[in-house]
């Protein structure tokens, strides 16, 4: 089934694992739901896309046993990933006994934290 709006299909097809999706961020909508066809979005909202929802549940990135320390960074102005995702990951990992830390960057956007800015933050934290 087609899930993406036609104007974004070619942009997304460029990413074959050899390059980064972030190379085309300017060509993608800033509101993630604008990327998808209305039928797909409605299917998610009304729980009609059960296979897709199951795939997301099976690939839950916050419900796993970590073998090392984890440092979560989230920008409080992130329009792509809601802050509760980071909070949930932190709480789940902490409950499992994982050595996990979390930092919320004031004014930080998703784009800010996918560029060199996150490296600077990481180095600052290491040097504390």
Secondary structure, DSSP 4 states (H G I P E B T S, - for coil): ---B-HHHHHHHHT-SSSS-GGGGGGGS-SSGGGGB-HHHHHHHHTT--HHHHHHHHHT-TTSS--SS-EEEEEETT-SSS-HHHHHHHHHHHHHTT--EEEEEETT--TTGGGTHHHHHHHHHHHT-
